[in-house]
């Protein structure tokens, strides 16, 4: 399991200051949904080196989450409902 300090270290990286060639390209990484959540997370961390900063093809990506934001699944479901209703 990741420590709170390690997660904070991952989150606090300034992606603009990174050498893009040091980032891992995740475009070919596949997820094994048959594994338990903790094992999937461990595989992602091993594969990406930092799950908050990575490369997707030629684009550097940094993921950020608001502490008070809804769960990702709820946000996606809401977006799909709005799209379907034409909003």
RAZI-V448229 format. One line per field, one symbol per residue. ss: DSSP state (A for helix, B for strand, O for the rest). phi: phi as a letter, one per 20 degrees, with the letter a starting at -180 (. if undefined). A space follows every 10 residues. Layout:
BEGIN
ss=???
phi=???
END
This chain:
BEGIN
ss=OOOAAAAAAA AOOOAAAOOA AAOOBOOOOO OOOOOOAAAA AAAAAAAAOO OOBBBBOOBB BBOOOOOOOO OAAAAAAAAA AAAAOOO
phi=.fffffffff fefeffeefg feeefefded ddfeefgfff fffffffemb fecbdclddf cceccffdff gggfffffff ffffene
END
